[in-house]
Amino acid sequence: MGTLTAPPPSRTARSSAPRARPCVAGDIGPERREIECEPVADPVPARPAPAPPVPAQPAPA
């Protein structure tokens, strides 16, 4: 076999996804990881706005 004429493809050309950056905070520990991974509950629907007050009838004179 002959020698290779083309250089091997670079690593950035092979993967289309961006490289993950390491966490700058370091290891947060299993307890904190559990808290951050807990599912978030659905927000409670807002209460309906109260009905506007009905104006009082004037007293008969």
N, C-alpha and C positions, 0 to 999 in steps of 0.2 A: 504494500500500500504506500501511497505517496504521503507527503506531509500536508497538514491542514493549511489552507491558504487564507481562510477567514478566521478572525478572532472569535472566541466563544461569545454568545450574546451576554450582555450585561445583566445583572440581577434585576435592575429596575425595569428593563424591557420585558422580562418574563411575567412579573406580577402587575396586574392592573390596579389592585387595591393599594391604598396608601399604607405604609408601614405603621404599625401601632407604636405609639410612644410609651415609654415606661412611665409608670405612675410616679409623679414627683413627690407624693406624700409618703411613699414607702408602703410597707405592709400595714394595713389597718386592723388586722386581726380578725378571727372568725366571728366574734360577737358583733363587731361593727358591720361586718360584711352581711350578716343575717339581717340587721336592722335596715341596711340600705337596699336589700333585695326583697323586703316584705311587700306584698301587693298593696296598692293604695286603694282605699275604699272609695266608692262612688260618692261624689259630693251630695250633700243633703239638698233636696230641692228647696228653693226659697219659699217662704210663706207668702200667700197671696196678700196683696196690699189691702188694708182695711177699707171698707166702703166709706165714701165721704159722708159726713154727718148730714142728716136730713134737717133742713131749716125748720125751726119750730113755727107752728101756726100762731098768728097773733091772737091774743086773747080778745074775745068779743067785748065791746065797750058797753 
